[in-house]
Amino acid sequence: MDLQGGCETDEALAKWAVGDLLSENLEEFSLHVESCPQCQARLAEMEVQTDDFVQSLTMISLADLSKAEAEMEIASKAGTVAFVCPMPANPPKDFYQATLNPPCLLGPYEVRGLIGRGGMGEVYEAKHLRLDRSVALKVIRGYRLDDPTSHDHFLKEMSNAGKLDHPNLVRAYDAWEADNCLYLVFELLEGKSLQLLFGQEKNQTLNDVMDAMVGICAGLLHLHNLNLIHCDIKPSNVMKLSDGTIKLFDFGLATGAKPGKYPKRLGAGTKGYMAPEQEKGDGAIGPLSDIFSLGCVLKFMLKGVNAKCREESKSTELRDWESLAERMTKTDPRERPQTVAAVCAELEKRKRGKIPGWSWQKGSWVAALALLLLGTGLVFGPLLVRPFRDALGPNEKNPPGTALLPKEGNGEAKEDPLERGTPSKNSSHEKVKSEARKPFVMKMVTIPAGSFEMGASVGDDAPQENEFPTRKITFAKPFQMGTFEVTVGQFTEFVEATGYKTFAETSGSGGWKASTSSSWGTQNRDYNWSSPGYEIAPTLPVTMVTYKDANAFCAWLSKRDGQKFRLPTEAEWEYACRADTTSIFPFPIEDRDSYCWSLRNVKETVYPRPVGIRQPNPWGLYDMTGNVREWCHDWYNENAYKQSYETAPNGPPLGSLRIYRGGCFMDLDLFLRSSHRSYIPPDQVLNNQGFRVLKE
């Protein structure tokens, strides 16, 4: 201890004042200062240079502490609620000022409370007053409301969210503006984020790592197929729901581009998860950027695997996982796996390796991985599907291969509505071709002239925003609508006559097989109209046809028959579907199963049934609701009904999505309503999507 006349030196006093004095006699030093008037006087005159930590402590007020407490409460919810983003490095003064003041109303929503906030947006729990549905409602942060860039980003997020419908991506329900406030409405997620599961709880296994990777990859495949790049994949943007489903969300930074023409953008993303080309702006942002971010997430998860699992796992297997993460996060994009499909192939290798801790007997994620890989064409071999006859029940009079029509009460097969023979054993495209020799006659029903109220029905407790306002539409002349949906047999004749190749056959992407919960259940590059993931027959409605494919059929039929055939507009479709009814459904709801195929009666056997075997609507049209969804002529616009029908009888002049109507075999009541409007990209290939024709 340095002494100055029995007292401490100025340097020692200064260090002691800020807690930096290191001395074996610190206690003696402190006692001396506390009892020495001279040292105390010198300290009072001394300008002590406090360190940064002390300075930061002296700047904290009670208001700061309250704000920090509120922020910590929000951060604690980050693991159970979506859309929480990191704080900006230097938050503005009004950063903590909420945009909304719940409880309050915003459009048709009752806003109940703040869930979380990020650098750009805030998310509230809300309830749709008419639908009685709890939702997550996202708005722009208050301090960004006047920022045109934030406004444009939010509009782009609204546009991107509307294109997505996949079980591993959060679903958007609504997007609108009320009280000068833009808002975006999502499903309200119940679960925990990967940030919480692997970063705080740290009780996860390698099985959980695989679950997360499979789910994220499935969602990314859908995004990339739509030419969208997420640009902000990180643990806090992925949730594991209570049922085990993995959900990727927050599309605020998502960017769209054509393959090979990806944009450059600097610094938009989250540090630690952005690819170098994204952070530095020195390269194009594309699918490889998302793969880098996913690799960072994988690294994060591997660090959060519980100690017991690490001990039980072989070091070589863990190194394999770490090696995959390293390759996904290479600085040079050319050295990373080049597609999400390639990452899926790596996951398949690990599945075969049976890393300890993985629950092979459960089979849920294993099946998901296998189907995901089949969708990319990386696993070869026959795809086993339950034959259609299994659902209808073969018997002695209807052996396998001929039981493709339902049975009457006496057990006899019902008459073929198209007057075609039923397929023989081992039905296939070749067998359909051999049977479809006699030119078909397209059966039509004359739809009378008249008027109807288009849009949400009176008394409907589940109307959608795009079904308003209702409007009266008059058809001065009758027209003819196809009695049935266009069938496999009819489409076969078209293909044989023209050599036409559908989009699914030429794109190399194939199509999507529906599950009980999503139109995008499984993708396979070999799926197309003649191989849709279930056994085909001439009387089944044709599926996996795009809007262009359907129009090509109409053009061929028009030329063959010398009459004008086309797709119906959605006004014509709804008029024909309602058939002079004003109720929610074109049939008595208690007799629903007598009129349509839906998830209520197909159960787990999710594929279409032969046309014309349920009851027709009052005008003699079969399967207008259920069985398969039907393309309409119109572009989709959520505000289409605000324009008079007379000014745009064929719908909006431009758009990016096409209308389909009618619901399908995997839908429930909401989609079976006469007024329900749905939309998808015109080149989407789904095995629940078909069409019927209109003749002018």
N, C-alpha and C positions, 0 to 999 in steps of 0.2 A: 504494500500500500504506500503510495507516494504521499509524503506529508510536506506541508508548507508552513513552517513555524508551528508545528503541532497539529496543523489542519491539513485537509486534503487539497490537492492541486486543483486548479480550475478545470483541467481536462478530465480528471477523475470525477469531479462534481457533475460535469456535463453528461458524462456517460451514465453516472448513477441516476440522474434525473430522468433519462429515457429508458432505463433498464438494461443498458448495454454493458455495464461494468461487470467484468468477470474477475472475481477475486476469492481466494480461499477465506479471506477475512471480511466477507461481504456483510455479515451480521454485525461485526464490530464497527465497520464503516458506517452502517446505517444508524447504529446507536449514537455514534459520535456526531453525525450531522443533526440528528434530532435534538441533541442536547447542547449544540454549539451555536451561540448567537452569531458569531463571526461567519461561520459557514452558511447559515441561513440567510444572512444579509447578502453575502456574495451571490448566493443562488437567486435572490430576488432581483439583483442587478444584472444577472447574466441572461443573455438572449439565447436560450437553449434552442438548437436546431432539431426539432422533432423529426422522427422518421415518417415515411409515408403512411405506415399503419396507424401511428398515433394521430397523424393529421386526419386520416379518414374517420377515426373514432370521434374526434372532436367535432366533426361536421355532421354527425348523426343527430337528428332531432326526433321528438316523439312522433311527428308526422311521418318521418322517414321510416321509423320502426313500424308504424301502422301499415304503411304501404308495403314494406317488406313482408309483414305477416300475411297480408292479403295475397301477395305474389306467391309466397310459399304454399298457401292453401291451394291456389290454382295449380301450382307445380305438382302438388301431391296428388292431384286428380289426373295428371297427365297420363298416368298409367292405365286409367280406367275409362278415359273419354278421348275421343279423337280430336284432331285438328289443333293440338297445342304445338306452337312453334317457339324457337328461341327468341329471347329479348334482343333488341338491337344493342350494339355496343354502347352507344351514347343516346339513351332514350330521351325524347323531347319532354318538356315540362308537363304537357298534357297526356303523356304516355299512359298514365293510370286512369284517365278519364274514360269511363265506359261509354260506348255509343248509344246503348239503350238503357232505360231505367226500369227494369222489371219490378213488379208485374206490369205489363203494358200490352197493347195490341199493335201488331204490324200486319196489315192486310188481313187475311183470314186466320192469322195465327195469334194465339195467346202466348206471349213470351213470359216464361216462368222464372228463369234465372241464368246467370252466366255459368257456362261450363268451363271454358278455357279461352285464352287469347294468345295470339301470335304477333309476329312483326307486322302483318298486313290485316289480319282479320280477327274477329271475335266470334265465338260460337256459343249459342244459347240453347237451353232446352226449351222447347215450345210445343204447343198442341194445336193441331188444325181443328178449328171449332166445329166445322160441319162434318168432317170425317172422324172426329174423336180419335186422332192418331198422334202419338208423341213423336216428335222429330227433333233433329239437330238443325238449327237455323244459323247460318253464317252471314255476317255483315262485315263491311269494311271498318277498320279501326277508326275511332272518332278523329284522331289527329291526321288521318289520311283521307278524310272525306273530300277535301278540296284538291287532292293530288290527282291530276289527270292520268298519270302513269298507273297509279293504284287502281283507278277507275277502269282503265283499259284492261289491266291484268284480271280484275274481277269479272269483267264481261267475258274475257276469254275463258276463264275457269268455268263460268256458267255454260258457255257453249260446249266446252270439252266434256263436262259432266253429263250433259244431255245425250252424249253419244254412247255412254257406257252402260252395259247391262251384263254383268258377270258376277258370279257368286263370290269371287275373291277381290272384288272392287266395291267400295262403298257406293250405294245407289242414290242417285239424285231424284227427288220427287217433284221439285218445283223450283222455279226461278222467276223473280218478278221485281218490281219496284213499288214501294209504297212510302208516302210521306218523305219523298226525296231520298229514300234509302234503298239501295240495291240489296237484295237478299237471295241466298241460295239455300235450299232445303234438302237435307240428306236424311237417310235412315238413321235412327238413334242407335248407336252401337253399345252393346253391353259386353264388356270384357276387359282385358288388360293389354297394354301395349308391350311390344318386345322390349322397350326401354325399361319398363318395370319388371318384367319377367326375368330378363337376363342381366339387367343392370343393378337391380336392388334386391329382388328376392333370391336370385341365383340358385334356384333349386331345380333347374331344368336339366333334361337329359338329351342325349344325341337324338333320340326319337323326336323330341320337341324341336330340335334344330331342323330335322328333316321335314317335319310338318310345316314349319314356317317357310322353308325354302321351296317346297312344292307349291304351297299356296301363293307365295309371291310370284313365282315363275308363271303360274297359271294366269294370274292377273296381268303380268307383264306381257305375256304372249298376246292377250286380247288387246292391250294398249298398242303394242307394236304392230299388230295386224291392222289397226286403224291408223297407222302412221303417226302415233302420238308417243312422245318421250316424256316420262314422268318428271325427271330432273330433280327430284327431292326425296329419293328413297333413303330412309333412315329408320332406326328402331322405333322412334316415337310416332312414325307415320304408318306403322303396321300394328294391327290389333289381333289378338286371339280371342274370339268370342267364347261365351260360356259353353257353346256346343262344339268347340274345337275348330270352327271355321276361321281361316286366316283372311283378314281384310286389309287391303292396301288403300290408303286414302290420301286426301289433300292434293288436289290437282291444280293448285294455284300457280305453280311454275311450269306446268306441262306445256310442251310446245309441239306443234304439228308441222310436218314437212313431208314431202314426197321422198321415197327411198332414193338414197344417193345424193339428195339435195338438202342436207341438214344445215341449219343455221349456226352461226357463231354468236356466242353470248357470253359476256364477262361477269363472273362473280355471282350469278343468281343461283342460290342453292344453300346448302349447309356445310360449313367448313368441317373437314374431317370425313365427309362423305361425297363431296364433289369430285368428279374426275378432273385430272389436271387440265384437260382441254376445256372443261367447263369453268373451272376456277380462274384460269389465266386468260381464257379467251383466245388461245392460239390454235384452236382446231375446231372442227365441226362437232356439234352436239348431236348425238344419235343414239341408237340402241346400245352401242358399246359404252356410252356414258352411264346408262342405267345399270349395265352389267358391272361396271366399276363400283358404283354405289352399293349394289347388292353384295359384292364381295366384301365391302367394308362392313356391311350389316352381318355377314357371315362371320367375319373376324370377331365382331362384338359378341355375337351369340356364343362362339366357341370359348371365349373368356368367361362367359357366364354359366357354363355347364357346371353342375355341382361336382364337388370334390370326389364323392363316392363313385360317380360315373366315370370320372377321369381315372381313378384308380383301377376300376374294373375293365376299362377299355385298354386295348393294346396300343402301345405308343405308335406303332406303325400306322394304325388306323386313324389315330388323331392327326398324325403327320399328313396323311392323305387328305383329310379335311382342310388342314392348314395350307397344304399345297394348292388345293383348288382355290382357296381364298386369295392366296398370293398371285396365282395366275389371273384371277378375275380383276385384280387391282394393279396390274402392270401399268407403268407410266405410258408406255407406247400402246395405243389401242390395238395395233396389229398383233400384239402378243397375247391379248385376252381371248377367251372363248368368243367366237364371232357372232353368235346368236344366243338367245335365251334357250333355244332348242338344244344347243350344244351343252349348255349348263345342265339341262334336263338329262342328257345322256350321261353326264358325270354323276348325277344323282342316282341314275339307274345302276351304275357300277357299284356305288356304295350300298345300294339295296341288296345286290347280289352278294356283297361281302359280309352281310349280316353282322354289322358292328354291335357289340354287346350293348344292351340297354334299349334296343329297338324292339317294339312289340310286333313281331311278324304275324302272330296269330290274330291280331285285331283286324288287320286287312283293310281298314278304312283308307288310311293314307297310301297304303301300298297300291290299292286299286286306283286311287286318284293319280298316283305317279305313273302307273302303267298306261292309263288312259291318256294322260297328258303327253306321254312319250309317243303313244300311237298317233295322237293328233299332230305330232311333228313329223311323223313318218320315220322315226329313228328306231323303232322296234318293229320287226317284220314278223309275219305269221298271221294265221287266220284270226279274225276278231270274232269271238264267240258271242252271239246274241241269242236271246230267247226267241225261238220262232214264233211268228204271229199265231200259229195254230195252238200254241200252248195256252194262250189266253182264252181261246174260243172253245177248247176242249174237244180233241179228236175222239171219235168213237168208231164202231164197226162200219156205220154207214158213211162216215166222213173220216177216212183214214188220213194220216198226216199228209199234207200237201194238197188235200182237197177240202180241208175244213177252214177255208179262208172266208167263208160267209157264215153269219150267225145262224143259229138254229131256231126254228119255230117251236111252238109248244109241243109238237109231236116228235121233235128231234130231227126233222128233215131240214136240210139246208134251205135257207130262204132263196127265192128266185133272184138271180143276178139282175140288178136294175139296169145294167148296160147291155144285157142280152149277150154276154160273153161267157165262154166256158171258164170254169175255175181252173187254176193252175194244177198241173200234175205234180207228182213227187219231185222233190228237190227243185222247187221253183227258183228260177234265176232269170237274169236279163235275157239269156239266150232262149229260154223256154217262152218268155213273154213275147219275144220277137217271132217265134215260130207260130204262136197262136194268134198274133195280131195281124192277120193277112187281109181279112175283109175290111174295106174302108169303113170307118165308124161314121155314124150320123150323130152330130152334136145335138143332143136333146135340149130344147129351149122351153122356157115358160114365158108367156106374154105378161108383162107387167103393165097394168092399166094406167092411163093418165090420171092425175090427181095431185093432191097436196098433202104435206105432212109437216110436223114440227120437228126440225132437226136439232139434235143436241140433247142435253140431260133431260130425263123424264121427270115429270112431276111425281114427288114422293120418293125419288131415289135418294137413299142415304149415303151413297158412295159416288157422287158425281166428281169428275175431274175438272180442273180449272180450264182445260182446253176444250171442254164441251159447252162453254158459255161464250157469248149469250146465245140462247136458242133463237132460231130463225125459221120462218115459214117458207117452204120451198114448194114450187108448183111445177109439175111436169105436164106440159100441154099435150104431149103425144105419148102413146105407149112405146115401150121398147121391150126387147127380149133378153132374158138373163139365163145363163146356163142352169139347167135343172140340177146338175151335180158339179162338184169340183172337177177340174181336168184330171184325168186319171193317168196312171202309168201306161196302160195300153194305148191310150190316145197319144201320149207324148212319144211313145215308142214309134208309132206310125210316122209322126212328124220327123223324128230323127232318121228313120230308115229312108224316108223320101228325100231328105235334104242333106244328110251327112252332117247335120249340125252338131257342134260341140258346145256344151254348156260352159259357163264361167268356171265352175268347179273343176271341170276336166282340163281346162287350158291354163288356169292360173297357177297350178302346182300347189295350191293351198288346200284343195278339197273343200270340206264343209264341216259343220258342227252337228253333232248328235245331241238332242235335248235330254235333260235329266228331269227328275220330278220337281226340281227347284229352279232350273235355268234353261233357257234356249241354248246357252253355250256350255253344255255339259262336257262334251269330248270332241276335240278336233282331230280329224284324220285326213291326210292328203288324198287318200283313196276313196273318201266319201263323195258321192255324187248322186244324181237322180236315179241311176240304176243300181247303186250300192249305197243306200242311205243309212246303213247301220241296223237294218231289220230286213226280214225276208220280204221281197216285193211280189206283187201279183198285179194282173191287169186292172182289177177293180179298185185297187188302192189309189188314193189321190197322189199325184206326183208331187214330190218335195225336192228340196235342195236346188231350186231354180231361182235365179235372180230376177229382178225387174226386167232386165234386158232379155233374159231367156223367155220369160212369159210373153213379152211383146213379140219376140221372134215367132213363137208358136201362133199368136194371133194373126200375124202377117201371112204366115204360110196357110193357115186355115181360110183366111179371107181370099187368097189367091186360088186355093183348091176349090172352094165352094162358090166363088164369084159373089160373095156378100161381105159386108164390112163387119169384122169381129174385132173387139178391142177389150182392154181392161175397163171395168166400170169406174166412174168417179166415186169418191166416198159418199157424195150425196145420193147418187143412184144406188149405191150399195145399201146405205142405211134405209132408204125408201123401200127397197125390195125386201130387206131383212125384216123391217117392222110389219110389212104386209097389212097395212091399215090398222095396226094395233098402236096404242099409245102407252102401253105398260113398259116396265123396265126391261123385261125379256119378251121375245116374240112367242112365248109359250107360258102356260101356267107353271109357276116356279115349283110347285109340288110335283109336277110331272117332268122335271128337268131331264132326268135320265132317259126318258122316252124320246127326247128330241135331239140330244147332242151327246157327243163323246167329250168328256172332260176328265180332270184328275180325280173327280169323285167316283167315276166308274171304271177308268182304266187302271187305277191304283198304281202299282209298280211297273206295269207293262206299258211304258210310255212310248207309243208309236201309233200311227193312224190306223183307222179301221176302214174297211171297204165303204165306198160312198153309197148313200141311199138306203141304209139299213136301219136308220132311226126314222122317226116321224117327220114329215115335211112341215114347213110353216104354212100359214093359211093360204098362201098363193102357190103352194106346190114346190117350193125350193127346199132341197135337202142340205143339211150340214151348214147352214148359214152361220150358225154358232157352233163352236167346237170342231173337232176332228183336225183340220189344219187351218192356219191363218191364211188370209187371202190378200194378194197384192191389189191395190187400187191405183188408179192413174195419177193421183194428185201428189204434188210435193207437200211435205208437212210444214205447217206454220201454226204455232200455238194460238195465234190471234186471227186465224182464218175466218172464224165465225163473226168477227167484228165487221167484216166486209160483206156487202150485199151479194147474194148469190148471183144476181143478174149481171153484175160487173165482172165476176170471175167464176163462171159455171164449172170450169175445169180445175179450180183450185188456184193456189199461188203460182205466179209465172216462174219463180226461181226457188231454189232450195238445195239442201244437201241430203235430206232424208225423204224417203217415200212412205206413204201411208199404207198400212195393212189393217184389215178389219177381221172380226169374227171369232177371235180366240182359237184355242186348239186343245189337243188331248191332254196337255200338261197344265191347262189353266183352270182357275176357279171362277166363282161368280163375277168378280169385278171385271174380268176380261170378256165375259160372255154377254154383257149388257148390249143392247142394240146400239147405244150411243157411244160405246167405248172406242177411242181413237188411239192407235199405236203407230210407231214409226221406227224404221231402221235404215241404214245405208242401202242404196239400191243394189249394190253388189254383194250383199250379205247372203251367205249360203247356209240355210238351216233346214233340218229335217222335220220341222213343224210348220214350214212355210210353203204354201201352194198358191193356187189361183183358180178363178172361174172366169168365163168370158161373157161379154155382153154383145148382142147383135143389134146394130142400128136399124 
